[in-house]
């Protein structure tokens, strides 16, 4: 199970994918997301590109009465993908993935179309970087991602 900070980061990632799919930044973000999941494996990257294209197609095809529901479902779907991916990584690789996901989120424009969603990651506190965002319902969230503990005599 992921710590709350990583779950929140995954939620912001899902929101960022949906937001980017509806913006001019889609091409760049699409490639970055595929690279994030692919980790240098071109076959996996291609599979992610296809999933991302499906997301963009679903969002583009949503009728105006269901667009918010479609955005929410797609955001949750990508949140789940990010959570599962982060959870599958060995603990020593999560920090790098967290940094890359934060950078990806920051690359997404602050607004697109009818829904404004803002994600921001600041330098943080003594406890770790701070992630602030707004979900699809306009609810604001703030969380501090914990800094990894330094190895010590009690840690392997």
LINNORWO-V328165 format. One record per helix or strand of 2 or more residues. SS is the DSSP state (a for helix, b for strand). FROM is the first residue (numbers start at 1). TO is the last residue. If there is no record, write none. Layout:
<<SS | FROM | TO> <SS | FROM | TO>>
This chain:
<<a | 4 | 21> <a | 26 | 38> <a | 42 | 61> <a | 67 | 88> <a | 91 | 106> <b | 111 | 112> <b | 115 | 116> <b | 119 | 125> <b | 128 | 134> <b | 140 | 144>>
